Amino acid sequence: MNRLAVHNPATGELVTELPADDASSVAAKAVRARAAQPAWAALPLAKRKACIECFRAGIMAELESLAFIMTLETGKPISMSRNELNGLLARIDFFLAQAGAATATQTVFSDGGMTEQIEHLPLGVVANISAWNYPWFVGGNVFIPALLTGNAVLYKPSEHAAMTGLAIARLLHAAGVPVDVFTALIGGGEVGATLLAQKIDGLFFTGSHATGVKIAQALGPRLLKLQLELGGKDPTYVCEDANVRNAAASLADGAMYNTGQSCCSVERIYVHERIHDAFVDAFVATVKAFKVGDPMHDDTYIGAITRAPQLEVLDAQVADALAQGATLLTGGHRLSGPGNWYAPTVFSNVSHAMELMREESFGPLIGIQKVSGDDEAVALMNDSRYGLTAGVFTPDGARARRLLAQVNAGSVYWNCCDRVSPRLPWSGCGDSGLGLTLSTYGIQAFTRPKAWHLRRS
């Protein structure tokens, strides 16, 4: 039997070895999911909702132990693991409240004996290759609305959050979701590749752009539903009339929360030249006050880097910035000791010739660039192949709307950042991916519209 080794990124120690899937077990699970899906879809929505309500209760009952597991295998600070689980409850509530209306059959025309209706049918079997940085959030954005709308789900958690994936499966099964309707697939990239080869009706993936492109190339000829969330290089512009202290505190948190390992982390900051120096001083002071330490401690803010290879990415971006004349204000190096640790790092005097202003860092690393005004800021914000989120800090709402309307991004922020709402669609432009999750659109994404033309004889 294949085994998956789980290591604690904060210490490097082996946590456990899990039984892993192989080609035959993935194929068998896909066949069982296909067979089980029609009966699940035939259940009244109220019964499917009751299962998800029980799942929610299970999360609440075990929240502390679930947070512990997530921190143990990802290195996320325990307070942030609790935040993720508590935040998930509101998303579940949204999906429960909106699933009925979002998928109800609509009569769009009725006149002279002719009626036209739109029915929302489940896709069928949905494959979900999920992420490690927010395993409950990212997975829940997919499998909760997928189950509510009558789909079976083949769920592959990241190999860096496999224990959490198994906990999700256990709680769903305990809540009444049949084992073959929600199935966890455990393993690395080879298991994901095998999953793509199965008979599925939709693939929902969160991860790197490179992997997303490979998935699109593999599944494109099959013309099935495809959703790819591929990260970003998210910019924010701080105008000269912004509250410097408030903007610095908000953006430091937006850049460093979850040790910078968020798709919507602030990764580029542009500051008007009139307040640049004051902003940089306040920003660096805030970052230096963040506590780096044991992720299991309640007061830790900066935890471990989940994936060891990411340390090399951070090293390379730091070396490139220094070689091109950037000013290192704090950090810029790995921290000593076992595990995967990187010091919170801030640069000024950066430019778009540098990798840290062009390619995703996915760690506690940020560059701050001085700009002369709005036009330069917008041009630089759009000088990216990504387009996930973008923000502007200014007390002038009209100015913020005007600027953000020009920026290529799926989500935009005025005087805030690094925020996701279940009520709003989560999508991106360019290399940030295609498709969407969340909002009522993110519920309908798991359905296939069927057009009805009904004429009375």
Secondary structure, DSSP 8 states (H G I E B T S, - for coil): --EEEEE-TTT--EEEEEE---HHHHHHHHHHHHHHHHHHHHS-HHHHHHHHHHHHHHHHHTHHHHHHHHHHHH---HHHHHHHHHHHHHHHHHHHHHHHHHHS-EEEEEETTEEEEEEEEE-SEEEEE--SSSHHHHHHHHHHHHHHTT-EEEEE--GGGHHHHHHHHHHHHHTT--TTTEEE--SSHHHHHHHHTS--SEEEEES-HHHHHHHHHHHGGGT-EEEEE----EEEEE-TTS-HHHHHHHHHHHHHGGGG--TT-EEEEEEETTTHHHHHHHHHHHHHHS-B--TTSTT--B---SSTTHHHHHHHHHHHHHHTT-EEEE--SB-SSSS--B--EEEES--TTSGGGTS---SSEEEEEEESSHHHHHHHHTSSSEESEEEEE-S-HHHHHHHHTTS--SEEEES--S---TTS-B--EETTEES-BSHHHHHHTTEEEEEEEEE--
